Amino acid sequence: MSKAVVFACLLMILGFALVAEACDCDYHSGGCTISRPAAAGNNCKCIYKGAWTCRGIEVGCSSGWPCEQSTSRSACLAGGGDCGGY
């Protein structure tokens, strides 16, 4: 039984670590900005959730926009989301 508990705890820690590495966006006047860039091989898409709150999701790169791992406006545009805060 204790091995199952330890295993469950390890899975939770791994899950939190993976979520912590995902891109993130914050609200600024006018819309969203990237606060944490996407991992290599992805772009960050900012989504306005309402009530002055944004979140980021990682999306694959497209031929129209190369992968860009930064917090710049061009990285936000590459993700295809709300970039009105820049």
A tleap script that builds the chain and sets N, CA, C and O, in Angstrom:
source leaprc.protein.ff14SB
mol = sequence {
  NMET SER LYS ALA VAL VAL PHE ALA CYS LEU
  LEU MET ILE LEU GLY PHE ALA LEU VAL ALA
  GLU ALA CYS ASP CYS ASP TYR HIE SER GLY
  GLY CYS THR ILE SER ARG PRO ALA ALA ALA
  GLY ASN ASN CYS LYS CYS ILE TYR LYS GLY
  ALA TRP THR CYS ARG GLY ILE GLU VAL GLY
  CYS SER SER GLY TRP PRO CYS GLU GLN SER
  THR SER ARG SER ALA CYS LEU ALA GLY GLY
  GLY ASP CYS GLY GLY CTYR
}
set mol.1.N position { 0.822 -1.192 0.000 }
set mol.1.CA position { 0.000 0.000 0.000 }
set mol.1.C position { 0.865 1.255 0.000 }
set mol.1.O position { 0.538 2.209 -0.706 }
set mol.2.N position { 1.940 1.293 0.751 }
set mol.2.CA position { 2.779 2.483 0.810 }
set mol.2.C position { 3.493 2.730 -0.516 }
set mol.2.O position { 3.778 3.880 -0.850 }
set mol.3.N position { 3.787 1.678 -1.279 }
set mol.3.CA position { 4.399 1.868 -2.595 }
set mol.3.C position { 3.430 2.578 -3.529 }
set mol.3.O position { 3.839 3.404 -4.345 }
set mol.4.N position { 2.157 2.258 -3.412 }
set mol.4.CA position { 1.146 2.908 -4.244 }
set mol.4.C position { 1.048 4.396 -3.913 }
set mol.4.O position { 0.892 5.225 -4.810 }
set mol.5.N position { 1.138 4.729 -2.647 }
set mol.5.CA position { 1.076 6.133 -2.227 }
set mol.5.C position { 2.290 6.889 -2.741 }
set mol.5.O position { 2.161 8.005 -3.246 }
set mol.6.N position { 3.463 6.294 -2.618 }
set mol.6.CA position { 4.687 6.925 -3.113 }
set mol.6.C position { 4.601 7.123 -4.619 }
set mol.6.O position { 4.969 8.183 -5.125 }
set mol.7.N position { 4.123 6.123 -5.335 }
set mol.7.CA position { 3.986 6.214 -6.787 }
set mol.7.C position { 3.009 7.326 -7.173 }
set mol.7.O position { 3.273 8.092 -8.100 }
set mol.8.N position { 1.891 7.413 -6.466 }
set mol.8.CA position { 0.909 8.460 -6.740 }
set mol.8.C position { 1.507 9.843 -6.497 }
set mol.8.O position { 1.271 10.770 -7.272 }
set mol.9.N position { 2.272 9.979 -5.435 }
set mol.9.CA position { 2.918 11.267 -5.143 }
set mol.9.C position { 3.913 11.643 -6.236 }
set mol.9.O position { 3.980 12.802 -6.643 }
set mol.10.N position { 4.677 10.678 -6.707 }
set mol.10.CA position { 5.634 10.946 -7.783 }
set mol.10.C position { 4.924 11.383 -9.059 }
set mol.10.O position { 5.387 12.291 -9.749 }
set mol.11.N position { 3.807 10.745 -9.373 }
set mol.11.CA position { 3.039 11.145 -10.554 }
set mol.11.C position { 2.508 12.569 -10.415 }
set mol.11.O position { 2.511 13.329 -11.384 }
set mol.12.N position { 2.055 12.933 -9.224 }
set mol.12.CA position { 1.567 14.295 -9.000 }
set mol.12.C position { 2.688 15.308 -9.165 }
set mol.12.O position { 2.495 16.352 -9.789 }
set mol.13.N position { 3.850 15.010 -8.615 }
set mol.13.CA position { 4.992 15.923 -8.725 }
set mol.13.C position { 5.388 16.089 -10.181 }
set mol.13.O position { 5.648 17.205 -10.631 }
set mol.14.N position { 5.437 14.992 -10.920 }
set mol.14.CA position { 5.773 15.059 -12.337 }
set mol.14.C position { 4.743 15.881 -13.094 }
set mol.14.O position { 5.100 16.688 -13.952 }
set mol.15.N position { 3.480 15.685 -12.784 }
set mol.15.CA position { 2.423 16.454 -13.438 }
set mol.15.C position { 2.553 17.941 -13.177 }
set mol.15.O position { 2.397 18.742 -14.099 }
set mol.16.N position { 2.837 18.328 -11.941 }
set mol.16.CA position { 3.022 19.741 -11.617 }
set mol.16.C position { 4.249 20.304 -12.314 }
set mol.16.O position { 4.235 21.455 -12.750 }
set mol.17.N position { 5.300 19.522 -12.424 }
set mol.17.CA position { 6.514 19.985 -13.097 }
set mol.17.C position { 6.244 20.224 -14.572 }
set mol.17.O position { 6.740 21.197 -15.140 }
set mol.18.N position { 5.468 19.354 -15.202 }
set mol.18.CA position { 5.151 19.539 -16.619 }
set mol.18.C position { 4.280 20.765 -16.834 }
set mol.18.O position { 4.477 21.504 -17.799 }
set mol.19.N position { 3.323 20.990 -15.949 }
set mol.19.CA position { 2.467 22.172 -16.062 }
set mol.19.C position { 3.284 23.433 -15.847 }
set mol.19.O position { 3.058 24.432 -16.528 }
set mol.20.N position { 4.224 23.411 -14.919 }
set mol.20.CA position { 5.032 24.590 -14.619 }
set mol.20.C position { 5.889 24.999 -15.809 }
set mol.20.O position { 6.245 26.170 -15.933 }
set mol.21.N position { 6.226 24.061 -16.686 }
set mol.21.CA position { 7.060 24.376 -17.833 }
set mol.21.C position { 6.260 24.927 -19.010 }
set mol.21.O position { 6.840 25.487 -19.941 }
set mol.22.N position { 4.942 24.777 -18.981 }
set mol.22.CA position { 4.117 25.245 -20.090 }
set mol.22.C position { 4.153 26.769 -20.163 }
set mol.22.O position { 4.428 27.450 -19.175 }
set mol.23.N position { 3.872 27.279 -21.340 }
set mol.23.CA position { 3.875 28.738 -21.483 }
set mol.23.C position { 2.746 29.341 -20.653 }
set mol.23.O position { 1.805 28.652 -20.261 }
set mol.24.N position { 2.861 30.636 -20.397 }
set mol.24.CA position { 1.833 31.334 -19.639 }
set mol.24.C position { 1.725 32.757 -20.152 }
set mol.24.O position { 2.677 33.305 -20.709 }
set mol.25.N position { 0.562 33.344 -19.960 }
set mol.25.CA position { 0.305 34.713 -20.409 }
set mol.25.C position { -0.342 35.501 -19.282 }
set mol.25.O position { -1.043 34.941 -18.440 }
set mol.26.N position { -0.099 36.805 -19.275 }
set mol.26.CA position { -0.684 37.718 -18.298 }
set mol.26.C position { -1.485 38.784 -19.026 }
set mol.26.O position { -1.232 39.079 -20.194 }
set mol.27.N position { -2.461 39.360 -18.318 }
set mol.27.CA position { -3.249 40.447 -18.886 }
set mol.27.C position { -2.544 41.777 -18.650 }
set mol.27.O position { -2.045 42.045 -17.557 }
set mol.28.N position { -2.513 42.592 -19.677 }
set mol.28.CA position { -2.065 43.980 -19.593 }
set mol.28.C position { -3.097 44.810 -20.336 }
set mol.28.O position { -3.900 44.264 -21.092 }
set mol.29.N position { -3.089 46.087 -20.138 }
set mol.29.CA position { -4.075 46.953 -20.765 }
set mol.29.C position { -4.204 46.648 -22.255 }
set mol.29.O position { -3.244 46.800 -23.011 }
set mol.30.N position { -5.372 46.225 -22.664 }
set mol.30.CA position { -5.627 45.944 -24.071 }
set mol.30.C position { -5.610 44.477 -24.445 }
set mol.30.O position { -6.103 44.115 -25.513 }
set mol.31.N position { -5.057 43.620 -23.599 }
set mol.31.CA position { -5.035 42.199 -23.940 }
set mol.31.C position { -3.929 41.444 -23.234 }
set mol.31.O position { -3.483 41.822 -22.150 }
set mol.32.N position { -3.499 40.374 -23.868 }
set mol.32.CA position { -2.550 39.444 -23.249 }
set mol.32.C position { -1.120 39.665 -23.723 }
set mol.32.O position { -0.886 40.189 -24.812 }
set mol.33.N position { -0.168 39.257 -22.888 }
set mol.33.CA position { 1.249 39.191 -23.244 }
set mol.33.C position { 1.806 37.878 -22.697 }
set mol.33.O position { 1.305 37.350 -21.705 }
set mol.34.N position { 2.836 37.359 -23.344 }
set mol.34.CA position { 3.473 36.131 -22.875 }
set mol.34.C position { 4.347 36.458 -21.664 }
set mol.34.O position { 5.190 37.353 -21.720 }
set mol.35.N position { 4.138 35.730 -20.579 }
set mol.35.CA position { 4.974 35.913 -19.388 }
set mol.35.C position { 5.985 34.775 -19.233 }
set mol.35.O position { 7.024 34.955 -18.599 }
set mol.36.N position { 5.689 33.613 -19.804 }
set mol.36.CA position { 6.619 32.478 -19.794 }
set mol.36.C position { 6.557 31.841 -21.183 }
set mol.36.O position { 5.490 31.390 -21.600 }
set mol.37.N position { 7.673 31.795 -21.905 }
set mol.37.CA position { 7.660 31.303 -23.288 }
set mol.37.C position { 7.388 29.804 -23.388 }
set mol.37.O position { 7.490 29.064 -22.409 }
set mol.38.N position { 7.044 29.387 -24.588 }
set mol.38.CA position { 6.788 27.975 -24.874 }
set mol.38.C position { 8.088 27.182 -24.876 }
set mol.38.O position { 9.176 27.738 -25.024 }
set mol.39.N position { 7.951 25.893 -24.711 }
set mol.39.CA position { 9.103 24.991 -24.793 }
set mol.39.C position { 9.548 24.876 -26.248 }
set mol.39.O position { 8.801 25.219 -27.164 }
set mol.40.N position { 10.748 24.400 -26.447 }
set mol.40.CA position { 11.292 24.230 -27.799 }
set mol.40.C position { 10.338 23.390 -28.647 }
set mol.40.O position { 9.793 22.386 -28.186 }
set mol.41.N position { 10.151 23.817 -29.880 }
set mol.41.CA position { 9.282 23.099 -30.805 }
set mol.41.C position { 7.830 23.522 -30.763 }
set mol.41.O position { 7.002 22.959 -31.480 }
set mol.42.N position { 7.499 24.519 -29.926 }
set mol.42.CA position { 6.125 24.999 -29.802 }
set mol.42.C position { 6.084 26.516 -29.788 }
set mol.42.O position { 7.095 27.182 -29.564 }
set mol.43.N position { 4.899 27.045 -30.032 }
set mol.43.CA position { 4.619 28.459 -29.838 }
set mol.43.C position { 3.632 28.584 -28.688 }
set mol.43.O position { 2.962 27.617 -28.327 }
set mol.44.N position { 3.546 29.772 -28.120 }
set mol.44.CA position { 2.627 30.035 -27.018 }
set mol.44.C position { 1.418 30.804 -27.547 }
set mol.44.O position { 1.567 31.861 -28.161 }
set mol.45.N position { 0.233 30.273 -27.309 }
set mol.45.CA position { -1.012 30.935 -27.710 }
set mol.45.C position { -1.669 31.508 -26.462 }
set mol.45.O position { -2.036 30.767 -25.550 }
set mol.46.N position { -1.815 32.830 -26.426 }
set mol.46.CA position { -2.451 33.496 -25.291 }
set mol.46.C position { -3.960 33.540 -25.504 }
set mol.46.O position { -4.441 33.842 -26.596 }
set mol.47.N position { -4.690 33.234 -24.446 }
set mol.47.CA position { -6.147 33.232 -24.499 }
set mol.47.C position { -6.669 34.124 -23.381 }
set mol.47.O position { -6.327 33.941 -22.213 }
set mol.48.N position { -7.514 35.109 -23.760 }
set mol.48.CA position { -8.144 35.970 -22.763 }
set mol.48.C position { -9.316 35.206 -22.159 }
set mol.48.O position { -10.220 34.778 -22.877 }
set mol.49.N position { -9.300 35.034 -20.832 }
set mol.49.CA position { -10.328 34.255 -20.151 }
set mol.49.C position { -11.455 35.121 -19.597 }
set mol.49.O position { -12.476 34.587 -19.165 }
set mol.50.N position { -11.297 36.427 -19.600 }
set mol.50.CA position { -12.275 37.315 -18.999 }
set mol.50.C position { -11.772 37.800 -17.652 }
set mol.50.O position { -10.840 37.232 -17.083 }
set mol.51.N position { -12.393 38.848 -17.151 }
set mol.51.CA position { -12.035 39.422 -15.845 }
set mol.51.C position { -10.541 39.718 -15.749 }
set mol.51.O position { -9.910 39.434 -14.731 }
set mol.52.N position { -9.987 40.284 -16.804 }
set mol.52.CA position { -8.585 40.704 -16.856 }
set mol.52.C position { -7.625 39.548 -16.558 }
set mol.52.O position { -6.639 39.718 -15.842 }
set mol.53.N position { -7.922 38.392 -17.107 }
set mol.53.CA position { -7.114 37.192 -16.893 }
set mol.53.C position { -6.798 36.528 -18.224 }
set mol.53.O position { -7.674 36.376 -19.075 }
set mol.54.N position { -5.545 36.136 -18.400 }
set mol.54.CA position { -5.117 35.413 -19.595 }
set mol.54.C position { -4.426 34.124 -19.180 }
set mol.54.O position { -3.907 34.009 -18.070 }
set mol.55.N position { -4.429 33.169 -20.079 }
set mol.55.CA position { -3.666 31.945 -19.869 }
set mol.55.C position { -2.976 31.593 -21.173 }
set mol.55.O position { -3.355 32.084 -22.236 }
set mol.56.N position { -1.978 30.754 -21.090 }
set mol.56.CA position { -1.251 30.347 -22.288 }
set mol.56.C position { -1.338 28.855 -22.500 }
set mol.56.O position { -1.329 28.074 -21.548 }
set mol.57.N position { -1.423 28.463 -23.769 }
set mol.57.CA position { -1.355 27.048 -24.117 }
set mol.57.C position { -0.300 26.894 -25.206 }
set mol.57.O position { -0.140 27.766 -26.060 }
set mol.58.N position { 0.405 25.791 -25.162 }
set mol.58.CA position { 1.416 25.539 -26.183 }
set mol.58.C position { 0.755 24.924 -27.405 }
set mol.58.O position { -0.051 24.000 -27.301 }
set mol.59.N position { 1.117 25.461 -28.567 }
set mol.59.CA position { 0.600 24.961 -29.838 }
set mol.59.C position { 1.784 24.657 -30.743 }
set mol.59.O position { 2.859 25.238 -30.598 }
set mol.60.N position { 1.576 23.758 -31.661 }
set mol.60.CA position { 2.637 23.418 -32.601 }
set mol.60.C position { 2.955 24.582 -33.525 }
set mol.60.O position { 2.132 25.479 -33.709 }
set mol.61.N position { 4.119 24.568 -34.092 }
set mol.61.CA position { 4.545 25.616 -35.016 }
set mol.61.C position { 3.917 25.366 -36.384 }
set mol.61.O position { 3.665 24.222 -36.765 }
set mol.62.N position { 3.671 26.441 -37.108 }
set mol.62.CA position { 3.094 26.312 -38.444 }
set mol.62.C position { 4.087 26.829 -39.473 }
set mol.62.O position { 5.084 27.465 -39.132 }
set mol.63.N position { 3.801 26.549 -40.719 }
set mol.63.CA position { 4.704 27.014 -41.776 }
set mol.63.C position { 4.657 28.532 -41.918 }
set mol.63.O position { 5.629 29.145 -42.360 }
set mol.64.N position { 3.528 29.141 -41.544 }
set mol.64.CA position { 3.404 30.591 -41.640 }
set mol.64.C position { 4.195 31.335 -40.578 }
set mol.64.O position { 4.649 32.457 -40.807 }
set mol.65.N position { 4.361 30.710 -39.412 }
set mol.65.CA position { 5.090 31.319 -38.305 }
set mol.65.C position { 6.074 30.302 -37.754 }
set mol.65.O position { 5.661 29.220 -37.338 }
set mol.66.N position { 7.349 30.612 -37.740 }
set mol.66.CA position { 8.316 29.667 -37.169 }
set mol.66.C position { 8.176 29.604 -35.646 }
set mol.66.O position { 7.552 30.470 -35.032 }
set mol.67.N position { 8.759 28.579 -35.058 }
set mol.67.CA position { 8.769 28.473 -33.594 }
set mol.67.C position { 9.583 29.624 -33.013 }
set mol.67.O position { 10.663 29.949 -33.507 }
set mol.68.N position { 9.055 30.227 -31.971 }
set mol.68.CA position { 9.778 31.319 -31.321 }
set mol.68.C position { 9.563 31.210 -29.822 }
set mol.68.O position { 8.449 31.400 -29.333 }
set mol.69.N position { 10.609 30.908 -29.107 }
set mol.69.CA position { 10.523 30.757 -27.659 }
set mol.69.C position { 11.009 32.034 -26.977 }
set mol.69.O position { 12.154 32.124 -26.532 }
set mol.70.N position { 10.122 33.007 -26.906 }
set mol.70.CA position { 10.437 34.252 -26.211 }
set mol.70.C position { 9.132 34.847 -25.699 }
set mol.70.O position { 8.062 34.265 -25.871 }
set mol.71.N position { 9.233 36.001 -25.075 }
set mol.71.CA position { 8.043 36.697 -24.586 }
set mol.71.C position { 7.705 37.896 -25.471 }
set mol.71.O position { 6.951 38.777 -25.057 }
set mol.72.N position { 8.245 37.937 -26.664 }
set mol.72.CA position { 8.061 39.076 -27.563 }
set mol.72.C position { 6.687 39.069 -28.237 }
set mol.72.O position { 5.976 38.064 -28.226 }
set mol.73.N position { 6.338 40.198 -28.815 }
set mol.73.CA position { 5.086 40.307 -29.563 }
set mol.73.C position { 5.078 39.348 -30.745 }
set mol.73.O position { 4.053 38.731 -31.032 }
set mol.74.N position { 6.205 39.216 -31.433 }
set mol.74.CA position { 6.253 38.312 -32.586 }
set mol.74.C position { 6.045 36.861 -32.150 }
set mol.74.O position { 5.434 36.081 -32.880 }
set mol.75.N position { 6.545 36.491 -30.972 }
set mol.75.CA position { 6.301 35.139 -30.456 }
set mol.75.C position { 4.819 34.943 -30.160 }
set mol.75.O position { 4.268 33.870 -30.408 }
set mol.76.N position { 4.180 35.971 -29.633 }
set mol.76.CA position { 2.747 35.899 -29.356 }
set mol.76.C position { 1.954 35.771 -30.655 }
set mol.76.O position { 1.039 34.953 -30.749 }
set mol.77.N position { 2.302 36.569 -31.641 }
set mol.77.CA position { 1.616 36.489 -32.932 }
set mol.77.C position { 1.803 35.119 -33.569 }
set mol.77.O position { 0.893 34.611 -34.225 }
set mol.78.N position { 2.972 34.517 -33.382 }
set mol.78.CA position { 3.233 33.182 -33.927 }
set mol.78.C position { 2.294 32.152 -33.309 }
set mol.78.O position { 1.936 31.170 -33.958 }
set mol.79.N position { 1.895 32.371 -32.057 }
set mol.79.CA position { 0.967 31.459 -31.394 }
set mol.79.C position { -0.465 31.623 -31.850 }
set mol.79.O position { -1.282 30.718 -31.683 }
set mol.80.N position { -0.777 32.781 -32.432 }
set mol.80.CA position { -2.105 32.994 -33.001 }
set mol.80.C position { -3.197 33.364 -32.016 }
set mol.80.O position { -4.376 33.225 -32.343 }
set mol.81.N position { -2.857 33.823 -30.838 }
set mol.81.CA position { -3.879 34.155 -29.846 }
set mol.81.C position { -4.063 35.649 -29.658 }
set mol.81.O position { -3.815 36.438 -30.570 }
set mol.82.N position { -4.501 36.027 -28.469 }
set mol.82.CA position { -4.723 37.425 -28.093 }
set mol.82.C position { -3.382 38.048 -27.729 }
set mol.82.O position { -2.739 37.633 -26.764 }
set mol.83.N position { -2.965 39.036 -28.495 }
set mol.83.CA position { -1.680 39.710 -28.258 }
set mol.83.C position { -1.875 41.212 -28.079 }
set mol.83.O position { -0.961 41.992 -28.348 }
set mol.84.N position { -3.050 41.619 -27.631 }
set mol.84.CA position { -3.382 43.030 -27.528 }
set mol.84.C position { -2.683 43.795 -26.422 }
set mol.84.O position { -2.801 45.019 -26.358 }
set mol.85.N position { -1.960 43.114 -25.552 }
set mol.85.CA position { -1.294 43.791 -24.440 }
set mol.85.C position { 0.092 44.316 -24.750 }
set mol.85.O position { 0.735 44.919 -23.891 }
set mol.86.N position { 0.564 44.093 -25.980 }
set mol.86.CA position { 1.910 44.558 -26.346 }
set mol.86.C position { 1.866 45.978 -26.832 }
set mol.86.O position { 2.902 46.542 -27.185 }
savepdb mol mol.pdb
quit
